[in-house]
Every structure is written in C-alpha cells, then in structure tokens.
Amino acid sequence: MPEFAEGAEVAHDAKRVARVALLARRRARTEADHTAAAARVQAELISLVRRLRPSRVAAYAPVGGEPGGPDLPTLLADALPAGADLLLPVLRDDLDLDWARWGGPQAMVAAGRGIREPAGPRLGVTAVATADLVVVPALAVDRRGIRLGRGGGSYDRALARVPTTALTVTPLHDGELLAELPAEPHDQPVRAVVTPADGLLTLSGVVPHTSAGRIGGR
C-alpha cells in the first residue's frame, strides 16, 4: 500500500475513534447543561449577526445535543437586518448540501438522519457562496480550524464553495475546541468558533483579533 494511502487510512481511523468519544461526551451532558450552553452560544451568535449586519447568513437547525439549541434559526433570522435572509441546508442523496430560505419553524419538515429542513424552493449547492456569515456544525474543532463532523463530508464540500471574505464559525460545547484533530486533504477549516465559556474565538489568526483571541470590536 502506498505511504499516502496508509496515512489517509490512519487519519480516517483516528477520526472514527474521536467521533465516538465526542458523541458519547455529548450524550452524557444533562438537559440543564444543554440549555445553559445553548443560551450562551445563542447570545454570542446574535451579537455577531447584529454587529456584522450580513445580507445573507447560511446556518443550520441544531438537533439533539448540538450546541445552539433547536430555536437557533429563529433567533438568527430575528437578528438579521431588514431585507437579509437566512439559508438552511437541505441534504441531497449524494450527501452534498443544497440550500433553501428559512421560512419559519412552521415551514420545516423532517428529513433523513434526524434533521429538519426548510420546505421552500431549492437554491442550489452554490447558494452558500453568497453568504457573508456561515455557521456550520461540528463535534469538535482544533486550533487550526480543522473541524470533525459526523463523517459524511457534506460541510467540507459546502465550505469549499465559501469565499475567503465570508466568516465561517462553528458553535461548540466547552471542551470541544481541541489542540489538534486528525485531518485529511479534503478537510475545510473554519475561521472561528463559539463556546459557552469563551464566546467568539478566532483561529489561526485568519481574522484580525485581539491578544485574547476574540474578534475585534467585542
């Protein structure tokens, strides 16, 4: 087996082990932990949206123990300036992400893998490239911005379409910003994370930030 193939297999296996451990840790959190963490993550993201005043945000509807809570899309949409819109992902059969405009919680429908999706017209996989702020899920992120998802590669494909002018940010629970995660060539980094304890933190100096690592203006 070629050396590069062996390295890819090692990284893939290491990701699988890390994924199992991180999911177990999330399941062990109490409902009170989830509620408190969601409130702090929501407050940080709402503050970010109000400060950036983006014309379009791409985000997602958290499920289960994902940081941000199930009402995150509603809160983000309410924080947007007049005329701006919120896009949410629609999972395609090939595991790529299409996008549709948020039309409120009443316009969400159940989809595969336990997620909920907007029922409106599909805008195409490239719609994410028009967002000024992109909020993406992960089980963990490291200090380089490398994120560990659930293994489908959907968000790596989406992030590859996002221009460098957009801010990409991942909500996390405390303890999920790690020193280093196993990485593969297709992994797309994010530029910032939000944690309940530390708020909004930039990664790898990609975005101008203060000595404390918080985005300027905060």
matplotlib code that plots the C-alpha trace (Angstrom):
import matplotlib.pyplot as plt

x = [0.0, 1.4, 2.5, 0.0, -2.8, -1.6, -1.6, -5.1, -6.3, -4.7, -6.3, -9.7, -9.5, -8.4, -11.4, -13.7, -12.3, -12.5, -16.1, -17.3, -15.7, -17.1, -20.6, -20.5, -19.4, -22.3, -24.8, -23.6, -24.4, -27.6, -30.5, -29.6, -26.1, -27.5, -30.0, -27.4, -24.8, -27.4, -28.3, -24.7, -24.0, -27.1, -26.3, -22.8, -24.1, -26.9, -24.4, -22.2, -25.1, -26.1, -22.6, -21.8, -25.2, -24.9, -27.2, -27.3, -26.4, -26.1, -26.7, -28.4, -31.0, -29.3, -30.7, -30.2, -27.3, -25.8, -24.8, -27.1, -30.4, -33.3, -34.5, -31.2, -32.6, -35.4, -33.1, -30.6, -33.4, -34.8, -31.3, -30.8, -31.2, -34.3, -34.1, -31.5, -32.2, -31.2, -30.4, -30.6, -29.1, -31.0, -29.2, -29.1, -28.9, -25.2, -24.6, -23.9, -25.8, -28.5, -29.9, -33.3, -34.5, -35.7, -39.5, -40.1, -40.4, -43.7, -42.0, -39.5, -40.0, -38.5, -35.7, -33.2, -30.6, -32.9, -32.5, -35.2, -35.0, -36.8, -39.6, -39.1, -37.6, -34.0, -31.4, -28.6, -25.4, -23.6, -26.0, -23.8, -21.2, -23.4, -23.5, -21.5, -21.6, -21.7, -22.5, -21.6, -21.9, -19.1, -18.3, -15.0, -12.7, -8.9, -6.8, -6.0, -9.8, -10.0, -13.4, -14.6, -18.0, -20.2, -18.3, -20.4, -18.2, -21.3, -19.9, -16.4, -17.9, -20.1, -17.2, -15.0, -17.5, -17.4, -15.3, -12.5, -14.4, -17.1, -16.8, -17.2, -17.9, -18.8, -20.7, -19.2, -19.7, -16.9, -14.1, -14.7, -12.0, -9.0, -5.3, -5.3, -7.6, -6.7, -7.0, -7.3, -6.7, -10.4, -11.0, -12.0, -11.2, -13.4, -12.2, -13.9, -15.7, -18.2, -18.1, -20.2, -17.3, -15.1, -17.6, -16.4, -12.8, -10.8, -8.5, -5.0, -5.0, -7.2, -9.4, -7.9, -8.3, -7.1, -4.5, -7.2, -8.2, -11.6, -12.7, -12.1, -15.0, -16.1]
y = [0.0, 3.5, 5.6, 8.3, 5.7, 4.4, 7.9, 8.6, 5.3, 6.2, 9.6, 8.1, 5.6, 8.3, 10.4, 7.5, 6.9, 10.6, 10.8, 8.0, 9.6, 13.1, 11.8, 9.9, 13.0, 15.0, 12.3, 12.4, 16.1, 16.9, 18.7, 21.6, 21.7, 21.8, 24.6, 26.8, 26.2, 27.0, 30.3, 31.5, 30.3, 31.9, 35.2, 35.3, 34.5, 37.0, 39.7, 38.7, 39.0, 42.4, 43.7, 42.3, 43.1, 40.4, 40.5, 36.7, 34.0, 30.3, 28.2, 25.0, 23.7, 22.0, 18.7, 16.5, 17.8, 20.1, 23.5, 26.4, 24.6, 23.9, 27.5, 28.9, 29.6, 31.6, 33.7, 34.3, 35.3, 37.7, 39.3, 39.9, 43.4, 44.2, 42.6, 40.0, 36.3, 33.1, 29.9, 26.4, 23.2, 20.5, 17.2, 15.7, 12.0, 12.3, 13.9, 17.3, 20.3, 22.2, 25.4, 27.0, 30.1, 29.9, 30.4, 30.0, 26.9, 26.0, 25.6, 23.0, 19.3, 16.1, 14.7, 11.8, 11.4, 13.0, 16.5, 19.1, 21.0, 24.0, 23.1, 26.0, 26.1, 24.8, 27.4, 25.1, 23.9, 27.2, 29.4, 29.1, 31.1, 34.2, 34.2, 36.7, 34.6, 30.8, 28.9, 25.2, 22.3, 20.0, 17.6, 19.4, 22.0, 22.3, 25.4, 25.3, 25.5, 21.8, 20.5, 17.0, 16.3, 13.2, 11.6, 12.4, 15.2, 17.4, 20.5, 20.1, 20.3, 23.3, 25.1, 24.7, 26.9, 29.7, 32.7, 33.9, 37.1, 35.3, 34.5, 30.7, 29.9, 26.7, 26.6, 24.1, 22.9, 23.7, 21.2, 20.7, 23.2, 20.9, 21.3, 19.1, 16.8, 14.2, 15.8, 14.7, 16.7, 17.4, 18.9, 22.6, 24.8, 27.3, 30.7, 30.9, 29.0, 30.0, 28.3, 28.9, 29.9, 31.8, 33.2, 34.0, 33.0, 33.3, 30.5, 30.6, 34.4, 34.2, 37.0, 40.1, 39.6, 40.9, 39.3, 37.4, 35.8, 37.4, 39.1, 42.8, 45.0, 42.7]
z = [0.0, -0.9, 2.0, 1.3, 1.4, 4.7, 6.1, 4.9, 6.5, 9.8, 9.8, 8.9, 11.7, 14.2, 13.2, 13.8, 17.3, 18.1, 16.8, 19.0, 22.1, 21.4, 20.7, 24.0, 25.8, 24.3, 25.3, 28.9, 29.2, 31.2, 29.8, 32.1, 30.6, 27.1, 28.0, 29.6, 26.9, 24.2, 25.8, 25.8, 22.3, 21.0, 22.7, 21.1, 17.6, 17.8, 18.9, 15.9, 13.5, 14.8, 14.6, 11.1, 9.6, 6.9, 3.9, 4.0, 6.6, 6.0, 9.1, 10.2, 12.6, 15.6, 16.7, 19.8, 21.8, 19.2, 20.5, 19.9, 20.5, 18.1, 18.1, 16.8, 13.2, 14.6, 16.7, 13.9, 11.5, 14.0, 14.5, 10.8, 9.3, 7.2, 3.8, 4.8, 4.6, 6.3, 4.4, 5.8, 4.3, 2.5, 2.4, -1.1, -2.0, -2.8, 0.7, -0.8, 0.6, -1.3, 0.4, 0.9, 2.6, 6.2, 6.2, 9.9, 12.1, 10.5, 7.2, 8.4, 7.5, 8.9, 6.8, 7.0, 9.8, 12.3, 10.9, 9.9, 6.6, 5.1, 2.7, 0.3, -3.2, -3.5, -4.4, -5.5, -3.9, -4.8, -2.8, 0.3, -1.6, -1.4, 2.4, 4.4, 7.5, 7.5, 10.7, 10.5, 12.9, 14.2, 17.0, 17.7, 16.1, 16.6, 16.9, 13.1, 12.4, 11.3, 12.2, 12.9, 11.6, 11.5, 8.6, 5.6, 4.2, 3.4, 5.1, 3.7, 0.2, 1.2, 2.9, -0.2, -2.0, 0.6, -0.4, 1.9, 2.5, 4.5, 8.2, 8.9, 12.6, 14.5, 17.8, 20.3, 23.8, 26.3, 25.9, 22.2, 21.0, 20.9, 20.3, 17.2, 15.3, 12.7, 9.3, 5.6, 2.5, 1.8, 5.3, 5.1, 8.1, 9.8, 10.9, 14.3, 17.0, 19.7, 23.1, 26.1, 28.4, 26.0, 23.5, 19.9, 19.2, 16.0, 14.9, 13.4, 13.1, 10.0, 11.2, 12.9, 16.6, 20.0, 22.1, 23.9, 20.6, 20.5, 17.3, 17.3, 18.4, 21.2]

ax = plt.figure().add_subplot(projection="3d")
ax.plot(x, y, z, "-o")
ax.set_aspect("equal")
plt.show()
